[in-house]
Amino acid sequence: MRLLALALGCSLAMTSAPAFADPTADDGVEAEGGSPMPAYVATGVTAALLVTSVVSFFEYTWSLKERRDKFGAQREDWYQAAESADRWHTIGLFAAGATIVSGGVTGYLWTRTEKPRTRFTVTANSHGGSAWLGGSF
């Protein structure tokens, strides 16, 4: 019975003070976001994929132009230019798709580096309690 009274007294004492779910400026503790290093790495990867996409586009158009300039006596050169054009087309498609996916991941990682601007406060009083959730969402 004493244990139940002790538990009830502790829970009432804890609920009478406001509780903060996240550290805020009121507590003197600055809320921290995530590290920006993964976002920087992802930005570099996205930029590299974008450059690969652009280079592959120009190589593909150059290979098509080279293939167009070949005639019957240069049949072997025509086949090599066609294979080059197909290879650069495939590289360009994969690089463009990877750039889109990498851009999405990069955007997500940059949002994680921002500091949270939410505040959640719970206060108990003699008539019950109240909870406030505030900030920018």
NUKOL-690254 format. One record per atom (N, C-alpha, C, O): x, y, z. Coordinates in steps of 0.05 Angstrom, whole numbers, padded with zeros to 5 digits, always signed. Atoms other than C-alpha are relative to their C-alpha. Layout:
XYZ;...
//
This chain:
+00016-00024+00000;+00000+00000+00000;+00017+00025+00000;+00011+00045-00013;-00018-00023-00001;+00058+00047+00016;+00012+00005-00028;+00016+00028-00036;-00012-00003+00027;+00087+00033-00053;-00020+00013-00019;-00012+00029-00035;+00020-00013+00017;+00022+00052-00086;-00003+00030+00007;-00006+00046-00012;+00001-00028-00008;+00018+00117-00046;+00024+00015-00010;+00022+00038-00018;-00024-00013+00010;+00090+00133-00064;-00001+00004-00030;+00006+00026-00040;+00002-00003+00029;+00078+00120-00138;-00021+00021-00008;-00016+00037-00026;+00020-00020+00005;+00014+00162-00137;+00010+00028+00006;+00005+00047-00008;-00011-00026-00008;+00049+00219-00101;+00021+00010-00020;+00022+00033-00027;-00021-00007+00020;+00108+00218-00150;-00013+00008-00027;-00005+00028-00039;+00013-00007+00026;+00062+00218-00211;-00015+00027+00002;-00015+00042-00017;+00013-00026-00003;+00021+00277-00183;+00021+00022+00001;+00015+00044-00010;-00021-00021-00002;+00085+00316-00168;+00012+00005-00028;+00018+00028-00035;-00011-00004+00026;+00111+00304-00238;-00019+00013-00020;-00011+00027-00037;+00019-00011+00018;+00047+00323-00273;-00007+00029+00007;-00019+00043-00010;+00007-00028-00007;+00041+00390-00236;+00019+00019-00013;+00013+00043-00014;-00020-00018+00013;+00103+00418-00271;-00003-00002-00031;-00010-00024-00041;+00002+00002+00029;+00103+00435-00345;+00023-00018-00011;+00045-00018-00001;-00019+00018+00012;+00138+00384-00389;+00005+00009-00029;-00013+00016-00043;-00008-00008+00027;+00176+00401-00453;+00010-00024-00014;+00029-00038-00006;-00008+00024+00015;+00181+00347-00505;+00026+00005-00016;+00042-00013-00019;-00023-00007+00015;+00234+00384-00546;+00015+00022+00014;+00002+00039+00026;-00015-00023-00012;+00290+00430-00522;-00007+00025-00016;-00008+00025-00040;+00006-00026+00012;+00272+00502-00535;+00018+00022+00010;+00034+00017+00028;-00016-00023-00008;+00303+00570-00527;-00007+00008+00029;+00010+00020+00043;+00008-00007-00027;+00264+00578-00461;+00017-00015+00020;+00022-00005+00042;-00016+00017-00018;+00305+00522-00430;+00030+00008+00000;+00045-00003+00016;-00028-00007+00002;+00371+00554-00450;+00015-00020-00017;+00039-00017-00021;-00013+00020+00017;+00385+00494-00495;-00009+00005-00029;-00033+00006-00034;+00007-00005+00029;+00387+00506-00570;-00006-00026-00013;+00010-00045-00011;+00008+00024+00014;+00351+00454-00611;+00018-00003-00024;+00022+00016-00040;-00019+00004+00022;+00398+00423-00661;-00013-00017-00022;-00029-00035-00017;+00008+00016+00023;+00384+00396-00730;+00022-00021-00005;+00040-00024+00011;-00019+00020+00006;+00422+00340-00763;+00026+00012-00012;+00027+00036-00017;-00026-00009+00011;+00493+00344-00790;-00004+00006-00030;-00018-00008-00044;+00003-00006+00028;+00498+00378-00858;+00019-00016-00018;+00017-00014-00043;-00020+00014+00016;+00555+00332-00881;-00014-00020-00020;-00006-00020-00043;+00013+00018+00020;+00509+00278-00913;-00013+00016-00022;-00014+00007-00045;+00013-00017+00020;+00472+00334-00949;+00021+00011-00020;+00015+00012-00044;-00021-00009+00018;+00537+00361-00977;+00010-00022-00019;+00014-00018-00042;-00009+00023+00016;+00559+00292-01001;-00022-00006-00021;-00015-00011-00044;+00021+00006+00019;+00491+00280-01033;-00002+00021-00021;-00008+00015-00044;-00001-00022+00020;+00495+00348-01067;+00022-00005-00021;+00018-00001-00045;-00022+00007+00018;+00562+00328-01096;-00006-00023-00019;+00001-00022-00043;+00008+00023+00017;+00535+00262-01121;-00020+00008-00021;-00019+00000-00044;+00021-00010+00018;+00475+00296-01152;+00013+00017-00022;+00005+00015-00046;-00013-00017+00020;+00520+00347-01187;+00016-00018-00019;+00016-00012-00043;-00015+00018+00018;+00565+00291-01214;-00019-00015-00019;-00012-00018-00043;+00020+00014+00018;+00504+00253-01241;-00011+00019-00020;-00016+00011-00043;+00010-00020+00019;+00478+00317-01273;+00020+00005-00022;+00013+00007-00045;-00021-00004+00020;+00545+00329-01307;+00001-00024-00019;+00005-00021-00043;-00001+00025+00016;+00545+00256-01331;-00024+00000-00020;-00021-00008-00043;+00023-00001+00018;+00475+00266-01360;+00004+00019-00023;-00002+00013-00045;-00005-00021+00021;+00495+00329-01398;+00021-00010-00019;+00018-00007-00044;-00021+00010+00017;+00559+00298-01424;-00010-00023-00018;-00004-00024-00042;+00010+00022+00016;+00523+00235-01446;-00019+00010-00022;-00020-00002-00044;+00018-00011+00021;+00471+00277-01484;+00017+00010-00023;+00010+00005-00046;-00016-00011+00022;+00525+00313-01523;+00016-00021-00015;+00018-00020-00039;-00014+00022+00014;+00564+00249-01537;-00020-00016-00017;-00013-00025-00039;+00021+00014+00016;+00499+00216-01561;-00006+00015-00026;-00007+00003-00047;+00006-00015+00024;+00483+00273-01609;+00024+00000-00019;+00021+00000-00043;-00024+00001+00017;+00556+00273-01634;+00002-00027-00014;+00009-00028-00037;-00001+00026+00013;+00552+00198-01646;-00020-00003-00022;-00015-00016-00042;+00020+00001+00021;+00488+00206-01685;+00009+00015-00024;+00005+00006-00047;-00010-00016+00023;+00519+00260-01728;+00022-00015-00014;+00023-00015-00039;-00021+00015+00013;+00580+00217-01740;-00011-00024-00015;-00001-00030-00037;+00012+00022+00014;+00537+00158-01759;-00014+00009-00026;-00014-00005-00046;+00014-00011+00023;+00498+00201-01808;+00019+00006-00023;+00012+00005-00046;-00020-00008+00020;+00562+00222-01844;+00013-00024-00013;+00029-00021-00032;-00013+00023+00011;+00583+00150-01859;-00017-00011-00023;-00041-00011-00023;+00013+00011+00024;+00567+00117-01926;+00007-00029-00003;+00021-00040+00014;-00002+00028+00005;+00567+00047-01955;+00028-00011+00002;+00031-00033+00013;-00027+00010-00001;+00643+00039-01962;+00011+00000+00029;+00030-00014+00035;-00009-00002-00028;+00651+00056-01888;-00019-00014+00019;-00026-00004+00040;+00021+00015-00015;+00602+00004-01863;+00009-00006+00029;-00007-00003+00047;-00010+00007-00027;+00646-00018-01804;+00000+00025+00018;-00007+00023+00042;+00001-00025-00015;+00653+00055-01781;-00028+00008+00007;-00033+00018+00029;+00028-00006-00005;+00578+00064-01787;-00010-00017+00024;-00024-00006+00041;+00009+00018-00022;+00566+00003-01741;+00013+00009+00027;-00001+00009+00048;-00013-00010-00025;+00617+00030-01690;-00014+00025+00010;-00017+00029+00034;+00014-00025-00008;+00583+00098-01690;-00028-00006+00011;-00037+00007+00030;+00026+00008-00010;+00515+00064-01681;+00002-00012+00028;-00015-00006+00045;-00004+00012-00027;+00541+00023-01622;+00007+00022+00021;-00002+00021+00043;-00007-00022-00018;+00571+00086-01591;-00024+00017+00007;-00028+00024+00030;+00025-00015-00005;+00505+00123-01599;-00018-00015+00019;-00030-00003+00037;+00017+00016-00018;+00467+00066-01566;+00011-00001+00029;-00004+00001+00048;-00012+00001-00026;+00517+00062-01509;-00004+00027+00015;-00011+00027+00038;+00003-00026-00013;+00514+00137-01495;-00030+00006+00006;-00036+00020+00025;+00029-00003-00005;+00437+00135-01500;-00007-00014+00026;-00022-00004+00043;+00006+00015-00025;+00435+00081-01446;+00012+00013+00024;-00001+00015+00045;-00013-00014-00022;+00485+00118-01402;-00016+00025+00007;-00020+00031+00031;+00016-00024-00005;+00444+00181-01410;-00026-00005+00015;-00034+00010+00033;+00025+00007-00013;+00379+00147-01390;+00004-00007+00029;-00010+00002+00047;-00005+00007-00027;+00409+00116-01328;+00010+00024+00017;+00002+00027+00040;-00010-00023-00015;+00445+00180-01308;-00023+00020+00006;-00024+00031+00027;+00023-00018-00005;+00381+00221-01316;-00018-00011+00022;-00027+00005+00039;+00017+00012-00021;+00341+00173-01274;+00014+00001+00028;+00001+00007+00048;-00014-00001-00025;+00395+00170-01221;+00002+00029+00010;+00002+00034+00035;-00001-00028-00008;+00399+00246-01221;-00026+00008+00014;-00026+00022+00034;+00026-00006-00012;+00324+00251-01206;-00002-00012+00028;-00011+00001+00047;+00002+00013-00026;+00328+00200-01150;+00019+00013+00020;+00012+00018+00043;-00020-00012-00018;+00391+00231-01121;-00009+00028+00008;-00003+00037+00031;+00010-00026-00007;+00359+00300-01124;-00021-00002+00022;-00022+00015+00040;+00020+00004-00021;+00301+00274-01082;+00013-00006+00027;+00005+00005+00047;-00014+00007-00025;+00348+00243-01031;+00015+00025+00011;+00015+00029+00035;-00014-00024-00009;+00389+00307-01029;-00019+00020+00013;-00013+00032+00034;+00020-00018-00012;+00327+00349-01016;-00009-00009+00027;-00012+00007+00045;+00008+00011-00026;+00306+00303-00960;+00022+00004+00021;+00017+00012+00043;-00022-00004-00019;+00375+00307-00928;+00004+00029+00008;+00011+00035+00030;-00002-00029-00007;+00376+00383-00932;-00023+00008+00020;-00018+00025+00036;+00021-00007-00019;+00309+00385-00895;+00006-00010+00028;-00004+00001+00047;-00007+00011-00026;+00338+00343-00839;+00021+00017+00014;+00024+00015+00039;-00020-00017-00013;+00393+00395-00826;-00012+00024+00013;+00001+00038+00028;+00012-00024-00011;+00343+00449-00808;-00007-00005+00030;-00012-00028+00038;+00007+00002-00028;+00329+00463-00735;-00030-00002+00003;-00044+00012-00010;+00029+00002-00003;+00261+00441-00711;-00012+00025+00013;+00001+00037+00031;+00012-00024-00011;+00214+00498-00696;-00027-00007+00013;-00046+00009+00012;+00025+00008-00013;+00161+00461-00657;+00004+00001+00030;+00026-00002+00040;-00001+00000-00029;+00144+00466-00584;-00025-00014+00010;-00047-00008+00002;+00022+00015-00011;+00101+00418-00544;+00002+00003+00031;+00023-00003+00043;+00000-00005-00029;+00082+00437-00472;-00025-00013+00012;-00047-00011+00001;+00022+00013-00015;+00039+00397-00423;+00000+00013+00028;+00021+00013+00041;+00003-00013-00027;+00013+00432-00360;-00024-00013+00014;-00046-00015+00002;+00022+00011-00016;-00029+00400-00305;-00009+00022+00020;+00007+00037+00031;+00011-00018-00020;-00075+00441-00260;-00021-00015+00016;-00025-00039+00012;+00019+00013-00018;-00130+00427-00209;-00024-00011-00015;-00038-00028-00005;+00024+00009+00015;-00184+00418-00263;+00007-00020-00021;-00010-00028-00037;-00008+00018+00021;-00144+00371-00307;+00027+00008-00011;+00046+00011+00005;-00025-00008+00012;-00090+00390-00355;-00004+00011-00027;-00026+00012-00038;+00002-00011+00027;-00074+00422-00421;+00026-00006-00014;+00047-00009-00002;-00024+00005+00016;-00026+00411-00478;+00000+00020-00023;-00021+00025-00034;-00003-00019+00022;+00000+00461-00529;+00021-00010-00019;+00043-00019-00011;-00019+00007+00021;+00034+00445-00594;+00002+00024-00018;-00018+00033-00029;-00004-00025+00015;+00063+00505-00630;+00025-00002-00017;+00042-00019-00013;-00023-00001+00017;+00114+00523-00682;-00007+00002-00029;-00031+00006-00036;+00005-00001+00029;+00121+00523-00757;+00002-00029-00010;+00021-00043-00004;+00001+00027+00010;+00102+00459-00793;+00005-00001-00029;+00004-00023-00041;
//
